[in-house]
Amino acid sequence: MTKKSFLLIVASSFLLIGASCTNQPVTPTPSPVLPEQGQVTPPPNQGSVNSMPTTGMVTPPPPLPMVSNEKVTIQGFAFMPQTLKIKTGTTVTWTNNDTAPHDIKSTLFLSPRLSQGQTFQYTFDQVGTYDYSCGIHPSMKGQIIVQ
């Protein structure tokens, strides 16, 4: 069997299947045009895959939930935002934009001392309200609310 005759059989099969999906009688159609790239194209006036009825088609599953990341900026000797509401599993990244060093101290963790431009991350896995402050500058306070 040649490649051309195989492609003609495949194309005819698709046309028969397409006709049976639309509950229309099968009528003979001219042979499909075979471009040089070897791809089968439908004859003129045969429609396209996009014009087929959608009844009974399988819909793709919904996308997986994205991992959430939130940011807290340290600037002007303050945490911005001062209070942050997040969902469980969210990673929070603190970035020190001050020229002075800072750290982040809570009941869950103590970050290393952060110089300007450095970051610290923590993933919150449990529901709760978590207060934190700068261990170097205790007047700097923040809060993470995990829902």
C-alpha positions as CSV (number, residue, x, y, z in Angstrom):
1,M,0.0,0.0,0.0
2,T,1.4,3.4,-0.9
3,K,1.5,6.4,1.3
4,K,-0.9,8.2,-0.9
5,S,-3.5,5.4,-0.8
6,F,-3.1,5.1,2.9
7,L,-3.8,8.8,3.4
8,L,-6.9,8.5,1.1
9,I,-8.2,5.7,3.3
10,V,-7.6,7.7,6.5
11,A,-9.2,10.8,5.0
12,S,-12.3,8.8,3.8
13,S,-12.6,7.2,7.3
14,F,-12.7,10.7,8.9
15,L,-15.3,11.8,6.5
16,L,-17.5,8.8,7.3
17,I,-17.1,9.3,11.0
18,G,-17.9,13.0,10.7
19,A,-21.0,12.3,8.7
20,S,-22.2,9.7,11.2
21,C,-21.7,12.1,14.1
22,T,-24.1,14.6,12.4
23,N,-26.8,12.0,11.6
24,Q,-26.5,12.9,7.9
25,P,-26.4,10.3,5.1
26,V,-23.0,9.5,3.7
27,T,-22.5,10.9,0.2
28,P,-19.6,10.3,-2.0
29,T,-17.1,13.1,-2.0
30,P,-14.2,14.0,-4.3
31,S,-10.8,12.7,-3.2
32,P,-9.0,15.0,-0.8
33,V,-6.2,17.2,-1.9
34,L,-2.8,16.1,-0.8
35,P,-0.4,19.0,-0.3
36,E,3.3,18.5,-0.7
37,Q,3.8,18.4,3.1
38,G,1.9,15.2,3.3
39,Q,-1.0,16.4,5.4
40,V,-4.6,15.5,4.5
41,T,-6.9,18.4,3.9
42,P,-10.7,18.1,3.6
43,P,-12.3,18.7,0.2
44,P,-13.9,22.1,-0.4
45,N,-17.2,22.8,1.4
46,Q,-16.7,20.0,3.9
47,G,-16.2,22.2,6.9
48,S,-13.6,21.9,9.6
49,V,-13.1,20.2,12.9
50,N,-14.2,23.4,14.6
51,S,-17.6,23.2,12.9
52,M,-18.5,19.8,14.3
53,P,-21.2,19.6,16.9
54,T,-20.0,19.7,20.5
55,T,-22.5,17.3,21.9
56,G,-20.8,14.5,23.7
57,M,-17.3,16.1,23.5
58,V,-15.1,15.7,26.5
59,T,-14.2,18.9,28.3
60,P,-10.6,19.3,29.7
61,P,-10.2,19.2,33.4
62,P,-9.9,22.5,35.3
63,P,-6.4,23.9,35.7
64,L,-4.5,22.9,38.8
65,P,-4.6,25.6,41.6
66,M,-1.6,27.9,41.4
67,V,0.8,28.2,44.3
68,S,0.3,31.6,45.8
69,N,3.2,34.0,46.6
70,E,2.8,37.2,48.5
71,K,5.4,40.0,49.1
72,V,6.1,42.2,52.0
73,T,8.5,45.1,51.5
74,I,10.7,46.5,54.3
75,Q,11.1,50.2,53.7
76,G,11.2,53.3,55.9
77,F,11.6,51.1,59.0
78,A,8.1,49.5,58.3
79,F,6.6,46.4,56.9
80,M,4.4,47.1,53.9
81,P,1.7,45.9,53.9
82,Q,1.6,45.8,57.7
83,T,-1.2,43.2,57.7
84,L,-1.4,40.5,55.0
85,K,-4.3,38.0,54.6
86,I,-3.3,34.8,52.8
87,K,-4.5,31.2,52.2
88,T,-2.8,28.1,53.7
89,G,0.2,27.0,51.6
90,T,1.1,30.6,50.6
91,T,4.8,31.6,50.6
92,V,5.5,35.1,51.8
93,T,8.7,36.8,50.7
94,W,10.1,39.8,52.7
95,T,12.5,42.1,50.8
96,N,14.6,44.6,52.7
97,N,14.7,47.9,50.7
98,D,16.2,49.9,53.6
99,T,19.9,50.6,53.9
100,A,19.7,49.4,57.5
101,P,19.7,45.7,58.2
102,H,16.5,44.0,59.4
103,D,15.3,40.5,60.4
104,I,11.9,39.0,60.8
105,K,11.1,37.4,64.1
106,S,7.9,35.4,64.9
107,T,6.9,32.4,67.0
108,L,7.3,30.3,63.9
109,F,10.7,31.5,62.6
110,L,13.6,33.9,62.9
111,S,15.1,35.1,59.6
112,P,18.8,35.8,59.2
113,R,19.8,39.4,59.2
114,L,18.9,40.9,55.9
115,S,21.0,43.6,54.2
116,Q,19.6,45.9,51.6
117,G,18.2,43.9,48.6
118,Q,18.1,40.6,50.4
119,T,15.0,38.5,50.9
120,F,13.6,35.9,53.3
121,Q,10.7,33.4,52.5
122,Y,8.4,31.4,54.7
123,T,5.5,29.2,53.7
124,F,2.5,29.3,56.0
125,D,0.8,25.8,56.2
126,Q,-1.6,26.3,59.2
127,V,-4.6,28.6,59.7
128,G,-4.0,31.3,62.3
129,T,-2.9,34.8,63.0
130,Y,0.9,35.3,63.2
131,D,2.4,38.5,64.6
132,Y,6.0,39.3,63.7
133,S,8.5,42.1,64.2
134,C,12.0,43.1,63.4
135,G,14.3,41.6,66.0
136,I,16.7,44.5,65.5
137,H,14.0,47.3,65.6
138,P,11.2,46.0,67.8
139,S,8.9,48.9,66.9
140,M,8.6,47.5,63.4
141,K,5.6,45.2,63.6
142,G,3.5,43.1,61.1
143,Q,0.9,40.5,61.0
144,I,0.1,37.5,58.7
145,I,-3.5,36.2,58.8
146,V,-3.7,32.7,57.3
147,Q,-7.2,31.6,56.3
